[in-house]
Amino acid sequence: MRSFLKLLVLAAIVGAGIGLWVTAPSRVDAARFDGLTGDAARGETVFTAAGCASCHHAKGAEDKLLLTGGMEFVSDFGTFYAPNISPHPEAGIGGWSFEDFANAVTRGVSPEGQHYYPAFPYTAYTKMQDQDLSDLWAYMQTLEPSDVASKPHDVGFPFNIRRSVGGWKFLFMSDDYVMEAADNERGRYLVETLAHCAECHTPRNPLGALDTARWMGGAPNPSGSGTIPALTPDKLDWSAADVAYYLESGFTPTFDAVGGHMAEVVENFAALPAEDREAVASYIKALPPLGE
Amino acid sequence: MKTPFAALALLAVLGTPALAQDLPQPVKARQGQFNIMALNLGVLGGMARGTVEYDAEAAQAAADSLVAVSTLSQGAMWPDGTDEGSIAGTRAKADIWGNMDDFTSKWADFGEAATAMAAAAGTGRDALGPNMGALGNACKACHDSYRVPE
């Protein structure tokens, strides 16, 4: 009996050790960025494609480049609020180093070593190219600072234990792509990494991770009623040209106009080069059908 | 030229899904006007995209129809209790009724974009693209705030 207890204690210690190891925030290797210089002009394109402003501008604000934060994400785990990511030294990320920024965007880890909640789509941004990351950082420093304090997340036990997010990342965070690149590397990079389309267009499992088996299969609207439509060919019969025109103009093939959060996404895509919209359209048209 | 367009517009109103039969009349009316808008935007958009050959007369008629819709009085079409939280078959957010001034101003923006389109639509295909852009922005601005996804 005693030896059984000993074994149990040992197992608990080993388990806790593995748990701590698994849930510890992992950081980028800073040497990876040696020799990189950020180009703010190129960074603007990355910023637009990544849709940063769409969630980080204040609700209803005219100036969408003032990154006060504000968008709320209601989930089964609580309500998350997009924080201030303007270059303000206290309220925003003005005091950060580039390494801090890289850890936040590609690892979901704060400068203090805390996990961010995955409402911040670092699970997609983790595949961001180093040069893009560096350009993005250069661009974001050119924006107007806002002194508005970030709103704390409204999350209950046990999800308020940030360490638990480490376990979630261990289970669900991957830097693998879902689709084959085929000959459309750019389209895949835009959809799966920068524009993080799957965050809304793919359903989630009970733990809030994307169900990659139902990739782009449509999902309940995370920010209210209704559903986010499926993009798979069994549900979306638009041509590639229709998709590209929608991303440019916001008009569907029957000339209904885009609405909800997608209106912000279209605004971003409209500002990108036509080839990027076409690349996204070919990616969408290459999705496999899902069926029921 | 007027009659076929009126007939098409009527078809658009009557052609809304069967569901619409059970909706209150003001909701049917406002959805009808959006269908008329979509129909005419389709005429202009098809020419702008190059999927339909440019026809100055048809473009002008479509743009004039958009202006006509923009002048319809909206008051009676948006009674209290017809938001998506209160009845099925609409995607109108309750926020509309809490921000009626903003909603009205966004509708006026559509009117401005439609008027600009009407001034340019007959002058050539090149004028359509930028004006479609402005119309799209007017639609988006309102849907962004006041319409829920399907």
Boltz contact constraints between the chains, C-beta under 6 A:
constraints:
  - contact:
      token1: [A, 221]
      token2: [B, 149]
      max_distance: 6.0
  - contact:
      token1: [A, 224]
      token2: [B, 148]
      max_distance: 6.0
  - contact:
      token1: [A, 225]
      token2: [B, 148]
      max_distance: 6.0
  - contact:
      token1: [A, 226]
      token2: [B, 148]
      max_distance: 6.0
  - contact:
      token1: [A, 226]
      token2: [B, 149]
      max_distance: 6.0
  - contact:
      token1: [A, 226]
      token2: [B, 150]
      max_distance: 6.0
  - contact:
      token1: [A, 249]
      token2: [B, 136]
      max_distance: 6.0
  - contact:
      token1: [A, 250]
      token2: [B, 136]
      max_distance: 6.0
  - contact:
      token1: [A, 250]
      token2: [B, 140]
      max_distance: 6.0
  - contact:
      token1: [A, 251]
      token2: [B, 45]
      max_distance: 6.0
  - contact:
      token1: [A, 251]
      token2: [B, 136]
      max_distance: 6.0
  - contact:
      token1: [A, 255]
      token2: [B, 38]
      max_distance: 6.0
  - contact:
      token1: [A, 255]
      token2: [B, 41]
      max_distance: 6.0
  - contact:
      token1: [A, 255]
      token2: [B, 42]
      max_distance: 6.0
  - contact:
      token1: [A, 255]
      token2: [B, 45]
      max_distance: 6.0
  - contact:
      token1: [A, 256]
      token2: [B, 38]
      max_distance: 6.0
  - contact:
      token1: [A, 257]
      token2: [B, 139]
      max_distance: 6.0
  - contact:
      token1: [A, 257]
      token2: [B, 140]
      max_distance: 6.0
  - contact:
      token1: [A, 257]
      token2: [B, 143]
      max_distance: 6.0
  - contact:
      token1: [A, 258]
      token2: [B, 140]
      max_distance: 6.0
  - contact:
      token1: [A, 259]
      token2: [B, 143]
      max_distance: 6.0
  - contact:
      token1: [A, 259]
      token2: [B, 147]
      max_distance: 6.0
  - contact:
      token1: [A, 260]
      token2: [B, 149]
      max_distance: 6.0
  - contact:
      token1: [A, 263]
      token2: [B, 140]
      max_distance: 6.0
  - contact:
      token1: [A, 263]
      token2: [B, 143]
      max_distance: 6.0
  - contact:
      token1: [A, 263]
      token2: [B, 144]
      max_distance: 6.0
